[in-house]
Amino acid sequence: MFPLRVREMQQNLDPPGTIQLPAPARSGVVSLEEALAQRRSVREFLRGELTPRQLSQLLWAAQGITSQEGHRTAPSAGALYPLEMYVVVPAGLYHYTPLRHQLNLVSAGDFRRPLFRAALEQKAIIEASAVFVIAAVYERTAQKYGPARGERYVHLEAGHAAQNLLLEAVALGLGAVPMGAFQDAEVKKLLELPRNYEPLYLIPVGTPR
C-alpha cells in the first residue's frame, strides 16, 4: 500500500519528505482502443488506497518524462511545461516532480473533507482513494506567446494531461472523473499553492463501486 504513515515515509527518503515512486511501466495489457472505449466518468468508489505502482503510472501518464531531452507524456507549447501536479491522499498533500519521478510532501493530514467543501460538496472527492490536482503557472507560457494565446495553450495542455490520466486509470482497472467545478481561491489556499499557481482540474481516482 501507499506509504502513508510518517514512520514509513522516513524510510529510504532522499531528501527527507520525498517518496521515490516505482519506475513506470511502458507497456500494459489494455490497448489504447480498449481504454478509449471503456472510459467513463466514475463518481462512486470503493474504500481503499492506491498502490505506489498505481500512483506512479497515473502521475507518469499525466506529466511523466519520456526522453533524455525531458519530453513529457503530454504535449506542451514551446516545451515550456506550465503544469504542476499534486495528489491528495489520506496522509497528506504531495507535489509531483517529473524529472525525478518523486512525490514531495507539502503538508501532512487528510485534506479530503475541506477539499470536498471547496469542490461544492461533490461526493467523489470524499470517496476517492486519491485526488489528483492539475495546477498551472501561466507566466511560463505567456512569456513566449503572450497572455491571451499563452492562456489558451495552457488550457489545451491541461486537457491533454487530464485525458492521459483518465485513460491510464482505465488501463489500471480504476475509475476517475475530471472536475472543474470548485472554488478556486479556497482550493488554492487549502493546497498551499504558490501565488502564481492556479488550480485547473481536480481528478478523483479510485476503484469503481
Secondary structure as GFF3:
##gff-version 3
##sequence-region A 1 209
A	DSSP	alpha_helix	6	9	.	.	.	ID=ss1
A	DSSP	beta_strand	18	20	.	.	.	ID=ss2
A	DSSP	alpha_helix	32	38	.	.	.	ID=ss3
A	DSSP	alpha_helix	52	63	.	.	.	ID=ss4
A	DSSP	three_ten_helix	77	79	.	.	.	ID=ss5
A	DSSP	beta_strand	83	89	.	.	.	ID=ss6
A	DSSP	beta_strand	92	97	.	.	.	ID=ss7
A	DSSP	beta_strand	102	108	.	.	.	ID=ss8
A	DSSP	alpha_helix	112	118	.	.	.	ID=ss9
A	DSSP	alpha_helix	123	127	.	.	.	ID=ss10
A	DSSP	beta_strand	130	136	.	.	.	ID=ss11
A	DSSP	alpha_helix	138	145	.	.	.	ID=ss12
A	DSSP	alpha_helix	147	171	.	.	.	ID=ss13
A	DSSP	beta_strand	175	176	.	.	.	ID=ss14
A	DSSP	alpha_helix	184	190	.	.	.	ID=ss15
A	DSSP	beta_strand	198	206	.	.	.	ID=ss16
###
